[in-house]
Amino acid sequence: MPETVDFVIVGAGMAGLTAGALLARAGNRVAVFDKHSKLGGYAQYFGNDPTYDASTHLIGGCGSRGWTETALHEAGVLDRVELLPLDPVFHAILPGQRFNAYADPEKFRQELSALWPIEAPGIQRFFEDMATMGRDFLTLVDGMPESGLLARHHHRTLASFLDDYTKDEELQAALSALWLFGGLPPERLSLMHYVMLWHTYLVQGSASIKGGVKALSQALADAITERGGTVETKVQVKQLIRSRGWVTGARLEDGREFTTRAVISTASPYDTFEQLLAAEGESEAGYPALRQGYVFSVSAMQVHLLVNGPLEPPARTTLLYTTDDFHDAYVDLQRDQPEVAGMACTVLDMGDPGRVREGQHMLSLFTLAPYSRADNWNVPFDARRSKDYRTLPDYVALSERLGDAMVQRAEDLFPGLSGKIQARKVGTPLSMERYTFNTGGAAFGWSNVPEQSGANRPGPQTPFRGLYLAGHWNFPGGSIAGAITSGRIAAKVILAGM
């Protein structure tokens, strides 16, 4: 007989775990299932000694009443993890200038005004307007406002918005330095998405997690299981079951079946609507984002290093650019053999030295990379979601060559780095797809163009009763703070309708 739970959640990433913890705290029995062997989604970890974080350079929204802090407090797990505030939030290196993005927005504004004194009035207006839009950003979940800055600028790109405040190209680069975490250059990046990044990282406060990101995902999972719920990994949901128009259950690959009041899917919309619902005779036809031809985002490359000897970074995360023209930087990163004109370098143990042995450091390098290449990554498409591709000689040679380019660029920040590397692991867009099951290894869900961001980002509701969505494909968008907040929004919508 099918087992009965209140809610089934597909995916144990930050969105699914947050939604599950909130629903469990409200007295519901929750069952969370994930195909991967580990919790966390994109906020995964790997290794044992030490344990690396896969992609958590910055966790925004961690200050008092920030998005992340609020969600963790409501889920009852804030006291189970130790947030390590970051100040500066990041350091940025441009060809002709470098600066700290301080945790205090006023101090950061003064830093930029001292570097570009003639532009100080425009800098102040930019900070004020970004703060106003960031404060009201979550109202976009209810649709486009009728008036105000969010309504006036909703359809703009970051580049066009910056033109209102300064014509200095170097300053524009400084103000848009976070574009790398949005997946598009300022000429294409949604201003609304950048507002979210700016607000959560630089206004609400950023942090790392003591002991690594696994401490956060485990705390959320424990909050579910301790209240009678279930969190299982290496378990695949194969089908969503409908009855009389309602999604009423889920069938697992191992044959088990669960009946439920509702399902929250954090899987990609392609998997949710073309796979999980397809068995019930439904498809993407009923889901607006797929019907309207939304496109998914670029993917990413990562190199994780265990380094012997000292590293002296200016901040835990440094954004390293070789050009002020971020459009050129983005184009370079799409080449088959990029020069790596933009990259994030994060020393994972900075501020948390207990994560490694004395004299060692963990260094994570991140940049954007296309899922589609002329050489197809030297991997047949039918092998991309299995582990078989990892041992193909031509794929290994290609991934290591691209990893070499990233390490070479990091030498600009850490001279002599190559000679200090004890261990190295390279991740490609194929790694992103296999470990997270995101279509095309999409690092940011839907591409963060204006037409797919802000109020245009799909919310938790779907055309199928009893089916809700969460994760970086949904409002408010990519980033850990965004994913956590999407889970919180989905849980609140469900609880409000009970």
N, C-alpha and C positions, 0 to 999 in steps of 0.2 A: 504494500500500500504506500502511496506517496506520503512523505513526511510533510507536516504543515509548519510553516514559519510565517512571521508577519511580513518580512521583506527579504528578497534575494538581491544581492548586489553582485554584478559581474565586474570583476577587476578589483585587486587589492592595492591600487595606487593611492596617492594622497587623497584624491577625491572620494573614492569608494570607501576608504577607511574612515575618513571624516564623517561622511554621511552615515555610515554604519554606527559609529560611536555616538553620534547625536540621536539617532533613532533608538539605539539600545538604551541610552540614558533616559529616554522618554518612556521606557517600560516595554519596548518591543523586542521580540526575538528576531535576531538578524542572522542571515547566513551569507558570508562573503566567499566567493570562489575566484581563484586566479590560476591561469594556465602555467605561469612561471613558477619556479621553485622558491622564489623569494618575494617578500612584500616590497611595496614601494613604487611600482611602475617605473617612471623615469627617475624617480628619487630612489634608485636602487643602490646596492653596495655589492662589492665582491672582494674576494680574498679573505684570509684569516689572520695573518700576522705580517703586516697590518691590514686593517679593513679600509678599503677605498670607498669614497662616495662617487657614484657614477656621474652626477651632473649638478650637484648642489653647490655652485659657486657662491650664490647669495640666496638667502631666504628672507624675502621681504615681509612687511606687515607685522613685524615682531615687537614693535613698541607698544606702549599702553594704548589700548583700544584700537590697535592695528587689526587688519583683517585676519591675519594668522593667529595673533594673540587672542582675539575674540573667539574664534572658532575653537581653539584648543581649550580655552576657559569653559566654554559652553559644553564641550565634550567631556569635561572633567579630567583632562590629561595635562593641563598646564604645569601642575606640580610634579609630574612624572618625568619631565625632561628639563634639562638646563640649557636655556638659551644664552649664547655667548654673543653679546652685542658687538657689532663691527663699527669701528671708527678709526680711520675713514672707511666708508662703505666700499670704496674702490679707489684705485689710483689709475689715472689715464695718461698714456704717453702718446703724443702726437709728434709729427716730424719737427715742429718748431717750438713745442710747448709741452709741459707736463703739469699735472695738478692733482690734488686730493679732492675727492667728493666726500666732504665731511658729513657725519650723521646729523649735525645741526644744520638745517637748511640755510639759516642766516649766515652761519660761518662759511658754508659753501658758497653762498652768493657773494660774500665779501672776498673770498679767495679768487673767484672769477673776475670780480670788479677790479681787484688789484692788478690782475694780469692784463685786463683790457679796460683801462680807466675811462677812455672816451665812450665806451659802450655801456657804462654803468647804469644809466637810466633804462635802457632796453633790457638789460639783464634783470633789473628789479621788476619790471613789468612782466617779463617772462615767468619769473618765479611766482609772482602773485597770481597770474592767470592759471598757471599749472596747479597751484595749490587750490584755487577755487574749483577747478574742474575735477581734481582728484577727490576733493571732499564730497562732491555730489555724484561721483562716478557710478556707484552701485544703483542709483535711481534708474540707470539705463536698462536694467533688467526688466523694467515695466514698459519699455519702449521709449521712443524719442520724446524728449521734453518739448513743450511748446515755446519756451523762451530760455534765455540765459546763454552762457558761454558754451555749454555742451551742445545745445541746439545749433548755435551759430557756427561752430567749428567741427561738427560731427563728421562731415564727409571730407575733411581735408587730410592731406598728408602732412607728415612732420615737417618736411622741407618747406612746403608752402606756408605753414604756420610760422616757422622760424624767420621767414622773410619779413614778417610784420614787426620784428623786434631788432634785427641786426642784418646788415649786408656783409659783415665781416665773415669770410668763409672759414677762417680758423676758429672763430668763436662759435659759429654754427656747428662745426665739428665737435667742439667741446661740449656744447649743450645737447648734442645728439649722440654722445659717446656710448649710450646704452643700447643703440640700435642692434648690436650683435645679438642681444638677448630677445630681440623681436623678430629676427630672421629675415629682415628686409632692409635695404638702404633707405635713408630718409625720404628720397624721392618717391618711394612706393609704400613706405610704412604708414599705417594708419596713425593719425595723431591720437585717436582715442586709445589705441593700444599703448602708445608711448606714455600717455598720461597715467595709465594703470601702472606701468613699470616704474615711472618716476615717483609716483605717489607711494607705492608700497616699499620701494627700495630706499628712497631718499627723504621722504616725509614721515612715514610711519616707522621707519627704523628697520635695519637689516641685522641678521644674526646668523651664526652657525650653531650646530647642535653639538653639545659635549658628547664625545664618543662616536660622533658620526650620525648620518641620517637614519641609520637603522634603529637608533634609539627612539626616534619619533614615530616611525611606522610601527614598531613593536608596542609602543605605549598606546597608540590608537587601537591596535589589534587586541591588546589586553583589555582595553575598556569595553570591547565588544564581548569577548569570551567570558569575562568576569560577570557579565550581566546575563549569562545564559545563551549567548550567541555562538556562532561558529565562524572561524576564519580558516579556510583550507587553501593550500597551494598545491601545484601540480594536479589541479582538477579543472577540467575544461567544461564550460557550459556549452552544450551542443545545440540546444533548441529552446526557444521561448514558446510556451504553450498558451493558446488563446481559447476562450470559451465565451460565446455570446458577445463578441466584440471586446472582451477584456483580456489583457495579459494576466493570466492567473497562475502561472507556474513556470518552472524551468526543468529541463531534463539534462542530466550530466552525461559525459562521455562514458562513465563507468556504469551507466544504467540507472542510477538513482534518479528519483523524481521528487520535486518539491512543489507543493501548492502554496500560494502566497497571496497577500493582498495587493502587492505591487512589486515591480522589478526596477532597480536602478542599474542601467548599463553605463559603464565607463569605457567600454570598448569603442573602437573607431566606428563612426556611423556606417561605414562600408560593412564591417563585420556584424554590427547590430542588425541592420536592415536587410542586407543581402545574404547573410548567413543564418543568424539566429532566428529571424522571422521568416526567412524564405521557406523553411520546412512547413510553415503553416500557410503557405500560399501567398504570403505578402512579400513586398519588395520595397525598394527605395521610393517607389512611386508616391507613397504617402508621406514622405519626409521632405519638407521644403528645401533644406540645404542641398540635398542630393538632387532633387528635382530641378533646382535652379542652377545646378552646375558649379557649386562651390568647389574651389581647388584647395588641395592640401599644401602644407608648408614645405620649405626646404628641410633637409636633414642636417646631420652634423658629423664631425670627426672629433675624436678624443684620443689623447695620449696620456696614460697614467704612468708616472715614474716614481720609483723609490730611489732616492738620491742620498749618497754618502757625502758628508761634509757640509759646510755652512751654506745656507741660502739667506740672503738679506733682502727680502722684497720690501717695497715701500708700503704695501698693504697686503692683506690676505689675498685679495684678487686685484690683478693689474690688467687693464685693457690696453693692449699693445697694437698701435696702428702705424703703418709705414707711409700713409697718405692721409691728407685732410679730405680727399674726395672719396666719400664712402660708397658712392656708386661704382667707382673704379675698383674699390676694395671688394665689393660684392661680386662684380664681374670676374675679378681674379679668382675668387674662391669657387666659382663655377667651372673653372678650367680643368682639363684633365690633369694638368700638372701645375697647380697654383704656386704663387710666390708667398702665399699666406700673408696678405696685406692687413689682416685683422685677426686678432686672437685674444682669448682670455686665459690668463695664467693664474692659477689658484694654489697656494700652499695650504693643503688641507689641515695640517697639524698646527698652523699658526694660531696661537691662543689656546691650543689644546694639545700641549706637547706629549701628554701621556699616550697619545695614539700611536707613537712610533718609539723605537729604541733611541737612546741617547746618541746624538750625532747623525741621525737620519731625518729625512723629510719626505713627505708625499707631495708631489707636484702634479696637478691636473691641468692639461692643456685642452682648450676647446675652441673650435671654429666651425663655420658653416660648411656644408658639403652637399652636393646634389646626389639624390638617389639614382638618377638616370645619368649614365655616362656612355660615351661612344663604345667603350669596351665592355659595358654592362658589368663592371667590377669582376670580369672574368668568371662569372658565376651564372649557371643556368637559372632561369626564373623559378622553375619548379623546385629548386634546392634552397631558396632564400629563407624560408621559415623553418628549415631544419638545421641541425648542427653540422651537416655534412660539408657545407661550403667552407668551413673554417680551416680545413686541411688541404684545400685545393692549392697546389703550388703557385699558380699564376695569381690567385687572389691574395695569398699570403705575401707574395713579392710586391704586389701593388700596394696593399695596405701598409706594409713596412716602409715602402718608398715615400708614401705620403706622410707617414709618421715622422720619417727623417726630416722632411721639410718643416714640420711643425717644431721639432726639437731645434733645428737650425735657427728658426725665427726666435725661439725662446732664448737663444744664446745672446740676443740683443739685450735682454734683461738680466740674464744670469751667465756672464762670460765663463767659459770653461765647463758648462753644464754637461756636455756630452761625455766628458771624462769622469763624471761623478755618478753616472747612472749604474745602479746595481740591478734593477729590474725594470721591465717596461712592458706595457700592454696597450695595444692599439685597438680602438673601436671605430667602426665605419658605419655608414647608414644601414648596411645590412645587419650590423650588430644591434642598432637601434630598433630595427623592425623585428628581429628575432626575439629579443629580450623583452620588448614591450608590446609587440603585436600591433603597433601603430602602422597603418597603411603607408607604404613608402618610407618608413622610418621617420615620419613627420615629427620634427622636434617641437612644433608649436601647434599641432592640430591643424585647423584650417589656417591657410596663409593669412597673415595679419594685414591685409589690404583694407582700405576704408569700407569697401562693400561687404566685408565679412567680420567687422569688428564693432565694438561698442554695442549699440542697440541692435545692430545687424547680426550679432553673434547669437546663434540659437540658445535658447534657455533650456530649463529642465523638462518642460512639457513636450510631449510628442502627440501626433494625431492618433496614437493607439492608447486607449484608456488602460491604466495600470502599468504603463511603461514610461519611465523617466530617464533622463540622461544627466551625466556629470563628467567632469574632466576637462582637459584643455581644449577639446573640440567645442566646448560650450562656454557661455558667458561666465566669468569675465574674460577668459582667454588664458594663454600659456603662462607659465611660471609656477613655482610651488605655491605661492600665495594665491594665485589665480585658481589652481586646481583645488586647493583646500576650500577656498571660498565657493567654488562651484558645488562642491559636496555639501557645504553648509546651506546653500540656497536650495538645492534639491530636497534636503531633509526638511527644511522649513516649509516648503511648498506642500510636501506630503503631509506633514503634521497639521498644517493649517486646514487641510481638506478632510481630516479624520473626524 
